[in-house]
Amino acid sequence: MMNQNAEISFTVSPEAVGSFHDDGVVILHAGNGRLFKSNETGARIWRGLQQQLPLETMAKEISSAYSIARATAREHTLSFLKALEQQTLIERKVA
């Protein structure tokens, strides 16, 4: 199990490609041909992944952008990242 205080970071799968739009992002998993769509917040997280930002940095930016508590932003960001990970769109970096 991962230490809650450790920096958690992910990398985008080489088979995943995101396309940004005004209302969010569409992600193609080229390996299986499936499409995934998300809103503006998901697009913000996907950009953070592309920039190789750690979870805490993405949560801080979302907290600031949407004026929500950092803990809430972290919880929702982590939930979204776990969903992407389950769909093999991203991979957890091993420290």
PyMOL commands that set and color helices and strands:
alter all, ss='L'
color gray80, all
select helices_A, chain A and resi 40-50+55-66+70-86
alter helices_A, ss='H'
color red, helices_A
select strands_A, chain A and resi 10-12+16-21+24-29+34-38+90-92
alter strands_A, ss='S'
color yellow, strands_A
deselect
rebuild
show_as cartoon
